[in-house]
Amino acid sequence: MKKRILVVDDDNMNLTRTRIILGKDYDVLLADSGVEALEKMKVEKVDMVLLDIDMPEMNGIETFERMKAFAAD
């Protein structure tokens, strides 16, 4: 089973590039906002997160803090 990586970025081109690069070796989930990332983490097991820091609405730091609250492992 492939490891699962959640990639969070508000730039769709970055999401597409990352999926192309990592998709051969990993199961890649994409989210274009912190809110979407949190929703995906509630229902999907994720092994690693690549998180953009500079995003509108909820920046990467706030997203990370919220992720830690329910995904300690």
C-alpha positions as CSV (number, residue, x, y, z in Angstrom):
1,M,0.0,0.0,0.0
2,K,1.3,3.4,-0.9
3,K,1.8,6.1,1.7
4,R,-0.7,8.9,1.5
5,I,0.4,12.6,1.3
6,L,-2.0,15.5,1.7
7,V,-0.8,18.5,-0.3
8,V,-2.4,21.9,0.7
9,D,-1.9,24.9,-1.5
10,D,-4.1,27.7,-2.8
11,D,-2.2,27.6,-6.1
12,N,-3.7,25.0,-8.4
13,M,-0.6,24.9,-10.6
14,N,1.5,23.9,-7.5
15,L,-1.1,21.2,-6.7
16,T,-1.0,19.8,-10.2
17,R,2.8,19.8,-10.3
18,T,3.1,18.1,-6.9
19,R,0.6,15.4,-7.9
20,I,2.6,14.7,-11.1
21,I,5.9,14.5,-9.2
22,L,4.7,12.5,-6.2
23,G,1.9,10.5,-7.8
24,K,4.1,7.8,-9.1
25,D,5.3,6.7,-5.6
26,Y,2.5,8.0,-3.3
27,D,-1.2,8.3,-3.0
28,V,-1.6,12.1,-3.2
29,L,-4.6,13.9,-1.8
30,L,-5.0,17.6,-2.8
31,A,-6.7,20.5,-0.9
32,D,-6.8,24.1,-2.0
33,S,-7.5,25.6,1.4
34,G,-6.9,24.9,5.1
35,V,-10.6,24.2,5.6
36,E,-10.6,21.6,2.8
37,A,-7.5,20.0,4.3
38,L,-9.1,19.7,7.7
39,E,-12.2,18.1,6.2
40,K,-10.1,15.5,4.3
41,M,-8.1,14.7,7.4
42,K,-11.2,13.9,9.3
43,V,-12.1,11.1,6.9
44,E,-8.8,10.0,5.4
45,K,-5.7,8.5,7.0
46,V,-2.7,10.7,6.0
47,D,0.9,9.8,6.5
48,M,2.4,13.2,5.7
49,V,1.2,16.8,4.9
50,L,2.9,19.3,2.6
51,L,1.4,22.6,3.7
52,D,1.6,26.0,2.1
53,I,2.0,28.7,4.8
54,D,0.7,31.8,2.9
55,M,-2.9,31.1,2.1
56,P,-6.0,33.3,2.4
57,E,-8.7,32.7,5.0
58,M,-6.8,30.2,7.1
59,N,-3.0,30.3,6.7
60,G,-0.8,27.3,7.0
61,I,0.2,27.9,10.6
62,E,-3.4,28.1,11.8
63,T,-4.2,25.0,9.7
64,F,-1.3,23.1,11.2
65,E,-2.4,24.0,14.8
66,R,-5.9,22.8,14.0
67,M,-4.6,19.6,12.5
68,K,-2.6,18.8,15.6
69,A,-5.8,19.0,17.7
70,F,-7.3,15.9,16.2
71,A,-4.5,14.1,14.5
72,A,-1.8,13.7,17.2
73,D,-0.4,10.5,15.7
